[in-house]
Amino acid sequence: MNISVLGAGNGGTAVAAELTLRGHNVTLIKTSRTMHDKNFEYLLNNEATVRLFENGETKTAKINHITRDISKISESEIIIIYIQTTYHEDLIKRIKPYLKDGQILLLNPGYFSTAYVLKHCSDIDLTIVEAQSSFVDCRITEPGFIRIGFRNVRNPLAIYPKKNSEYGKEKLEKLGYPFAYLSSITEAALHNPNLIVHTVGAIMSIPRIEKTNGEYCMYHEVFTPSVWRLLEALDKEKMDVMEKLGCKRLSYAEACKFRNTLDESRDAKEVFYWYAGMPTRAKGPTEVDSRYITEDVPQGLALLESLGKKYHVPTPICSALIDIASAALGRNLRDNARTVERLGEDILEQIIKDANN
């Protein structure tokens, strides 16, 4: 298939390389000049060669096409957006002139960005897909070289509109990743694990990050019993909101277990600590002002708080974490955050209604 990957960072480059190795015609598109420019320049000057290192083995791929020209998406059957959710709305507006009826737009992850697509592209017959999390946990360790630390055994996805589910599944299965299909975009949006672990983990790590000057691995150190109780308190608020939106209650730990192991007999909390404690975990966050807070607080926690206000569900822990993060960074992270109002109240209702029909 012809596939475009928008975003040439860690996950986007890795997925573009893997899809190339699986025989697809892949175009990797750099959407900005803010991050990973050295890697992209290397690809431009070295025949788009990417080396993927995993479990002691290196595979080499030459991505078919690399460019900064977003108009190239018009030639693709599937378009994968692999950039920070902070920039989703602006990118969706930029690519609209090149989108066509029948294309599949996969947002990885989504945080309800389906609403942005409907807000700006309602006149185009798209199949929209939201993923909970990246298909591969990886880092660009040097230009053209990616170290893969972990990959999900299941990748939960949701498809909108529901009537396009079979069409979407038929196309998506050709990508070669182990997908599991959810009943609603809400499940994909709010079970993004970063909403829980990045926010609680990074905020509670602030002194450690600064003291070690980034020589720190959040997953290895921060989730002590007290921090785990805080995580569960936030998770309860999230489940309360999701239940109000018509979803079954599912804890963060159970969602993590579903993504990360096929052994149904394992305890969910034990699975999380196994996942968090992997020796392949990359260091980070290396600074307080990082995407763990600057993306996942305004795009994740602010969204949860806003949904709570709309549906009359209290979210005091969520609100407190936003306040603490804003105070620590010295700026209001609710400014320009993802909210019901910004996504579009009527559009969110439309998405939720589609799942419940």
N, C-alpha and C positions, 0 to 999 in steps of 0.2 A: 504494500500500500504506500501511497504518498503521505508522508507525515511531516508536520512542522512542529518543532519544539521551540517555544518562545521563552528565552531565558537560558543564558549560557553559564550559569553558576554550577555549584556542585552537582545537584540532582539533575538539572537539565542536560548538562554535558554527558553525565553518566548514562542517562536514559537514551539520549540520542545515539551514543556509541553502541549501547546494547541493541537497540532497535535496528541499527545498521548491520550488526553482526547476525541478526535474525532475518536479514534479507529484505528489509523495507528500504524504500527510497526516502531518506531523511534529510530535512533541512533544519539546521540549527541556527536560530536567529538571536542575535544579541540585541536586547531592547533598550539598553541604556549604557552609560559610560561611568556608572557609579561604583561597580564592583567587578572583580575578575577580568579586568581588561588585559592583564599580562597573559592570562591563560588564553583569551580569545585571540590576541595578537600572535601567540605561539601557534595556534591552530591555523590561522591565516597563512603563516609562513612555513608550515610544515605539513602541507597536504591534509589538513584536518585530522591529523593522527592523534588518537587518544589511547593511552595504555591504562587498562583497568586491572588493578591488583586486588585479589581476593583469595583468602585461604592458601596463601603461598604460591598462587598461580597468577601469571600475567597474560592477559589477552589484549591484542592490539586491533583497534578498529580505525578505519578511515571514513569519517562521516561524509556522506555524499556531497552535501552542500553546506557551506557556512556563509552567513551574510548578516548585514545590519538592515537589510531591505525587508520590512514587514509585509510588503505587498506580495511576497512569495507565498504567503499562506493561502492565497486564492487557488493555488494548484493542489492543495492538500485535502485528503478525505478526513483526516483527524488532525486537530490542532491542540497541542498540549501546552498549557500555560504553566510555567515552572518558575515563577518569580514570587517575591514577597507579596503577601496579600495586601500590604499597604498600597501597592501601586496597581492593583487590579482594575479599579474603575478607570483610571487614566489610560491604561493599556487597552481596555475594551473599547473605549471611545476612539483610540488611534487605529485599531484594526477593523473597525466596523466597515469602512469602505471596501474592504477586501474579502469580507465574509460572504458566503453564498448559501443558498438553500441546500439542505441535505448534508451539510458538514457537521461533524461532531467536534464540540469544544470541551476539552477536558481540563478542569481546574484542579491543580494539585499543589497544596490543599485548597479548599474552597472558602470556608467561613461564610457561607451563604452568598458567594459572589454570583451565583445563578441570578440573583435579583438584579445585579448590575447589568448582566447580559440582557435580561428582559427589559430593564429600564432604558437601555440605549439601542437595543437591536431587536425590538419587538416585531419589526416588519420583515425579519429574516427567519426562515424555517430551519432553526438549528436544533440539534439534539445536545443538551447541556449535561455534562457529567461532573460531579464533584467527588473528589477523593478525600479520605480522612487524613492521610499522611503520605509522605514520599515513599515510593516503591523501594528505594534503596537508601540506606544511611551511609553516607560517603563524604569524603573531603578531597578537594584538589590540594595535594601536598606540594606540588610543583607544576609549572605549566605543562599541560599535556599528560599529566599523571594523576590518576584518581585511585585512592585507597578506599575500598568498600569494606565497611565494618560489619554491616548486618543488613539483611533484607527480610521483609515481612513474609510470613508463610501464607497470609491472606491479606489482600488489599481491598478493604471495603469501599464500595462506590455506590452512588445513587444517580439515577438517570431522570432527567426532566425533559419533556413531559412524559408521564407514565405510558402514554400510548406509543411512544417511540422506544420502549424498553427492549423489545426483541431485536429491533434493528440495531440499537446501540450495542447490545450484548454480542450480536454476531460480529460486528466490526471490532469491538474491544478485545474479544477472545483471540484475535489474530496478533495482538501485541505480545503475547507470550508471558504475561505476568499472571500470578494466581489471584484472580479477582473474586470477591464475594459481593453479591448485589443486595443493597439495602432497600427498604420500602419507601424511604423518604429522604429528601435533601436535608431535612433537619438533622437526621442521624449522622449524615456525613459531615455536616457543618459543625455541629456542636460536640461531636466525638473526636474532633481534631485534638490529639493528645497534647499539643503545645499550649492549648488554652489552660490546661491544668498544670502540667509539669514544668513548662518553661516559665510560667508566671510565678507560681509558688517557689519553684527551685531557684530562679534567678533573684527574686526579691529577697528571699531568706539568705542568699549567698552574698549579698552586697559587701559586707565587711571582708569576707574571705577573698572575693575577687580582687578587691583593692589592696589587701594586705599581701597577696601573693603576686601581684602584678600580672595576673592571668595564668600563672602556673597552677592551674586548678581544674579539676574535672567535677562539674556539678553533680552528675549522676552518681559518682562514686562517694561523695561526701555529704551532700545536704539532706538526704531523705532519712533523717533520724526519726525516732518514734514521735517526737513532738511535731516535727514538720509533716510527718505522715498524717497526723490528726488534723492539721490545718488543711492539708490536701483533701482529706475526706470531707471536711466541712464545706469547702468550696465545691467539691464534687456533688455533695447533696443538693446544694443550691442549683447546680446545673441540671441534675435529674429532676428537681421540682419544676423547673422551667420546661424541660423537655416533655415531662408528663402532661403539663398543661397544653402543650402543642400536639398532643396525640401520640407520643412515643412511649414505648415501654421503658421502665426504669432499668438502666444498665450502668453499673459503676465504671469509673475509670479503669480500675484494676481488671474487671471482666472484659472490657473492650480491649485493653492491652493484651490480655491472655488470648483473645480471639485473633488478634493480628499476629501474635508472635510465637504461638506454639500450636501444634496439632494434637498434643497430649491433653485430652479433656480431663484426665484424672488429677492434674496438677492444681494446686491451690493458686488462685489468681494473684494474691499479694506476693506469694513466693516467686511467681513468674515475673512480676515487675522487678523484684530485687535481683533476680537472675539477669534480666534484660539490662537493668541499670548498671550492674556490676561487671559487665563484659570488659575484658582487658583491651578490646579494640576501640573503646570509647575515646573520642577525640577530646582534647582539652577544651574547656570553655564553660560558660562565656569568659572571654579574656578581658572584657571590660564591662562596666555596668551599663553604659550607654550602648547597648547592643540589641539585636533583633529579638532576643529572648524577652526583653522588656518593651522596646520601642515598637515592635510589631505586635506581639501577642497580648500586651495590655490594651492598646487602643483598638485593635482589630478583633480580639477575642473577649477579654473581660468586659470592655465597654459595650460590646454587642450583647453579652449575657445580661449585664445590668439593664440595658435598654429594653430587652425582651421581658425581663422581670418587671420593669415598671409598666410596660404595656399590658401584661397579662396578670398584674397584681400578685406577683410572687416575690416575697422578700429576698434580697441578695446582699445582706450586710457584709459578709466576708469578702465577696467580690468587690463591693464598693470600697471597703477598707484597703484592699490590696491596690486598687487604682489610686487611692489617695496617698498611700505610702510610696508607691513608685513615682508618682508625680512630685512629691516632696523631695525624694532622693535625687531626682534628675533636675529639679528646679524648673519644671515646666508642666503645664496642665495637659496630661495625656488624654483628656477627654476632648480637647480641641481637635476638630477634624477627624474624630474617631468614627468607627463603624457603628451606626445606630439604626434602629427601626426607621427613623425619619429619613436618614440618608439612603438606606437601601430602597425605601418606598413601602409605606405601610400596606397599600393595596396590593403591591406586587408580592410581598411576603404572604399575605393572606391567600393570594392565588397559588403560590407554591405549596403552602400547607394544605389547601383544599384539594389540589391535584393528587397529593399523596393519600388523602383520606377517602377519595372517591372510589 
